[in-house]
Structure formats: C-alpha cells, structure tokens
C-alpha cells in the first residue's frame, strides 16, 4: 500500500514525522510521501525513523498557489529538498503564510473573537503556520465545535475572516519544483473549481502528474482525471491528504494501484 500525500507537525498535521512513519508501518504502507505545506524540514526525521522498518520515504512538498476565487496545490516529489535556492523560496512562502494568519487573527478579533498570535503560533509545532492552527485554537477556546465548522463559518474561502496569501501562481509552483529537480503533480484536481481553465497552462509549465486517487474524489472524479492523465501522458498518483489520526481521512490508499503508481514515479525520477 502507498500514501503519497501526508502532513506532519512541521506544517498542519498533528503527528511528528516519526509518529507518522510508525503509524504508516502499522497500516501496512510500503511507500510514504511526507509532503508538508511549503516545508521540507520533517523529511530527514521521517527517513531516519524509516530505517528501522520496511518502508520507503518519498521526499515531497505541497505548494499552495492562488488563482482567482480558489487555491491550487502542487505536490512535488524527489526534488533536491536541501538545495539553498529551494530552501530560500520556501522561507518566503512561509513568511507569506505567517502574514496571512496574522491578518485573519486581526479580522477575528475585529468581530469579537479573542484569540492571539501567540496562541495560534504556539499551536503550530513547526515553522509553517496556517489556517488549521487558527481553527484548532477556535475549537479549544470554545468559539466553534469543530475544525471543519471553523473553516465554514470564519476562515474558509468566502468566509468573513478569510485573507488571501501573497500570490504564487500554479505555474510558478510547477516551475519551482522542476527547478529543484522534482516531479510536479497537481493535488486533488477534483476539488479545483476551474481545473479545465488552468490545466493547459500547467501542462505548458511542465506539469508531470495528476493526483487521481484522493479521499475526497468521487468515483466520477477519479475516472475523469485518470482518463485525462493517460490522454496527456502524465503519471497519476494517490494520496490521502492525511493530517490527524483523530479525523478523516485515514492514512493509506488501499484502493489505488500502488505498484503501477510507484513504477511510473520511479521511472520519472530516473529520467
């Protein structure tokens, strides 16, 4: 079994990289990608922990990009995550995340919700802070009953306290991953409102794959994006988008053709 889309406490997940690896081993996962948001600082810990088990860690990252009215996430695999240029670009993206979070906290305080920057940044165990950390503080302080409702009512798209980030275009994210020698793959395309409107520009920028199998894809979405990937000679991947063992989705993609996916990914890596 594989899972090529997971998050740790180095971004908005709740498990440390070591804890994530150990859970993956329990679930029978053979290949695991650690793909934190705009951050690669958890990869080495995961690789070191994996040496004790029969599991292979795929170095990965998830970059968040903006298009009018939506966000597009680009996964990167096998990039040179220790490259100075790549590290500097990630630092700039994380600065943008922090500024965005501060803006949303200001908006929340403006409508009478008393949370602080220190509380939210304290919720982020790593250096990549984001909206889930705000949501968790809102739940802990009793302002809302769940993380999902926090997004729906306060900090999700079209919600009163939402603040857009400094813009990284999807094409820029693809180019950034390719410049670091990585394989760029568009994440959960079925959740992108105007995927058809950006797809050709992603291809032109050098997109190499599509996350066809995702826990929030319907069977119809999976079928459409699989056929589209094959049509355009792109690889397809599978990821749960795992964040927290207390919430769905669960870790692992048992319904995806893991051997075929990994064969295609390793082939691109060699090429």
N, C-alpha and C positions, 0 to 999 in steps of 0.2 A: 504494500500500500504506500501511497505517496501523499504529501501535502506541500504544495509549493506556494502557499500564501498564509503566513502566520506572523503574529506580532508578540513582542515581549515587553517587559517593563522598561526597555530602552526607548520605547515610544508609548503607545497607548494600550499595551497589553498588561495583564496583571501578574504574569509569571516571569521569573528571571529566565535568561537563556538556558541555564542548567535545568531548571524546573520544567521548561518546555520540552527539552530533549528527553528527559526522563519520562514525561507523560507520553511523548511520541513513541518511545520504546514500549511502554505498557500497551499502547494501542496497536502495536504491530506495524508501525510505519518504518519503511526502509529508506526513503529519501525525504528529507525535510528541508524546506527553504525558510530561513529566518529573514523576513522581509519587512523590517520596521520602517515606519514613515520617516523619510528624509534622514535616516540614521543607520549607520553600519556598526556601531560600537558594541553590539551584542554578538556579532558573528564569531569572534575569536573564542569567547567563553563557550558558545554552543559547540564549536569544533573541538575544543579541549574536552568537554564533557562527553562528546560522542565517541571519543577514543576508547571509552570503557565498554561500548556497546556495538552491536551490529547495525549501525545506522549511519548514513552519509548526510552531512550538512551541505546544502547548496547555498553559497553566499548570494544574498539578494537584497533588494531595497524596493520600497514603494514610494514613488514620487507623486505628489499631488499637484495637478495643474488645473488651470481655470479656463473655461470657455463661457460665453455669455449665458447666464442662468443655470450653470451647472459646474460640476467638477469632473475631471477625468484623471484617473490614476493609472500610472505607468509602472509596471513591475520591471525590474532589471535583474538579470541573472548572470553570474560568473564575471561580473565586472571586476576591475582591479580596485577593490574597495580600500586599499591602502595608498592609492595614488594621492599625492598632495593636491593636485588640481581638483580631483573629485571631492576630497575632504573639504576643501575650501568652499566649493559650490554647495555642499550640504550644510555647512555652517551658515551660509547666507540664507538658505531655505529655513533653517531652524530659527534664525533671528526673525524672519517673517512670521513664523508660527507664533513666537512669543508675543510679538507686537499685536497680532490678531487676537490672541487670547486676552491681552490687556484691554483691547478695545471692547471685547464682548463683556468683560467684567465691568467696565465702566457703564456700559449700557444696562446691564443687570442691576447695578447699584442705582442707576437713574430711575428704575421702576420699583425701587424699594426692596430689592433682594440684596441682603447684606453678606456678600462673600468677598474675600480679599485675594489679592495677587499671591500673597504668601501661602494661603490655603490651597490654591489651585496648583501653584508650582510645587508645593510640598506633596501633592497627590501624584505628581509625575516623578517617578523614581529615577528616570533617566533624564537626558537633556533635551528631549523632543516633546514639547508640551502641546496639547491640542484640545479640541472640544470635548472628548470623552472625560478628560480630567475635570473640566468645569462641571460636566454632568454628574460625575461622582460626588463632587462637593455639594451640589444642589440636593442630591439624594441624602447624603449624610446629614445635612443640616435641616432636612425635613421640608424643603421647598417643593419637592416633587417626589413621586413614588417610585420612579424608575429612570434609568439612563435613557431609554427609548422615549419616554414622555418628556424628558428634559430637552431632547432634540426637537420633538414635535412642537412643544409649546414655546421654547425660548431660543435655542441656538441652531436649529436646523435651517436649511435654505427656506427663504420666505418667512422666517420667524422674526419677531421684533428685535431680538438682540444679536442677530447674525451679523458678522463682519467678514467681508471677503479678504483673502490674503493678497499679498503682493503677487502679481501675476507671473507664473511660469506657464508657458503655453504647453499643450500636449506635445507639439512638435519639438519644442525646446527640451522637454523631458526625454524624448526619444534620442535626440542628438547628444544630450548629456551622458546618457547611459552608453551609447555607442562610442563616444569619445574615450570612455574608460574601459573599452574593450568588452562591454557587456552585451547581453541579448535583451532588447526591449520588447515587452509584451503588454498589451493593453489589458488592464484588470477589469473584471466583471462588466463586459460591454453591454450586457442586457440591462444594466441599471443606468446606462447613459442615455439621457433623453433624446439626443440628436446624434446618435452614433453614426448614422449614414452620412450626416453632414460633415463629420470630421475624419471619417475613415480614410478617404483618399489622400488627405494631407498627411495623415500618419504614415501611410504607405510611402509617400514621397520623401518623408523624413528618414525612412529606414526601419519602420516597424517590422519585427521579425516573428511575432506570435500573438495569439489571442488566448485569453483565459476562458476557454469554452465551458469547462466544468466548474461551477461555483455554486455554493449552497443556496444562493438566492435566485439562481436561474430556474425558470420553469423548463419543463421538457421542450417546449416550443422554442424558447430562447437557446437552449443548448443545441438543438437540431439546426437552427438557423445559423448560429455562429460557427458550428462545426463545418457546415457546408461552405460557408463564406471563407473560412480559413483555408480549406482544401482548394477552393476555387482560386485563391490568390497565393497559393504555395507558401502559406505560413504554418509554423508549428502551432499546436494547441496545447494548453496546459490545464492544470486542475488545482484549485486551492480553496480551502475552507474559509479563509479570512478570519482565522481563529484569534480571539483576544483574551478570553476569560473562561476557565472551566466551569464557572457558575452560570454561564449564559450560553445560549446557542450562538453560533454553530459549534458543534463538537469538532475535535481535531481528527483529521484524516478524511480521505476521499475514496472510500471503498468501491464506489460505483464508476470510477474513472479507469480507463485503460492505462494503468501506471507504467507497464513495461514499454508500451509504444511511445508514451509521452517522454519518458526519460531517454529512450533511444534517440528520439528526434532532438532533444535538448543537448545531449552529449555530442551528437553529430555536429550541431551548430557550434558548440564550444571548440571542437577540433578544427572546424573550418575557419 
